[in-house]
Amino acid sequence: MIKIAITKGRIEKQVCQLLAKQGFDMDPIFNKDRELLIETKDGIQMIFAKSNDVLTFLEHGIVDVGFVGSDTLMESDYDDYYEMLDLEIGKCYFALCAYPEYKEKHFERRKKIASKYTKVAKQYFANQREDVEIIKLEGSVELGPVVGLSDAIVDIVETGSTLKANGLEVIDKVADVSTRMVVNKVSYKYKRDEIFKLINALKGDE
């Protein structure tokens, strides 16, 4: 049996649809109610969790495989896993966003940058060789510039509609984001065949 932790919501739906197309029995998952753990006839045990918890289960060896957005991987301090596959689904990107005048404005002080993803934001500005103040926000990060808390934000952009509705725009693209398959290193050693069967199925080679 191979044990999988998968991010609830869109990633769960898209990955399970890919597996179903390759003949895996995903009916128990498509028809589930509030179950958080399901076993299928194909010898798959699947746990449905929040993105950060997927990595926690992987780190502690509770699961062999995790499906999670690369945004979560970039923000996490845990990196003792093998990243096996970019599924190229759930695509979006990290961006530096602000009011249009940000690009021409001369700052006499450190810029204030609001973000839920403080590690990503810090790395971006370190690469730019800029010393900025990072302010962590958990909710609607767009509020940072709107209420005057920050000069700009680093956030995930999908359609850009929320930015536009609040007068903000993308100043710079920081990094692409998509769904990744990650594997526990011990599991890779002992369940290699099962893991590669899953990889081949997701690549359409099964």
ABEGO torsion letter per residue (X at the ends): XBBBBBBBEAAAAAAAAAAAAAGBBAAAAAABBABABBBBAAGBBBBBBBAAAAAAAAAAGABABBBBBAAAAAABABABBBBABBAGBGBBBBBBBBBAAAAABBBABBBBBBBABAAAAAAAAAAAGBBBBBBBBABBAAAAAAAGABABBBBBBAAGAAAAAAGBBBABBABBBBBBBBBBAAAAAAAAAAAAAAAAAAAGAX
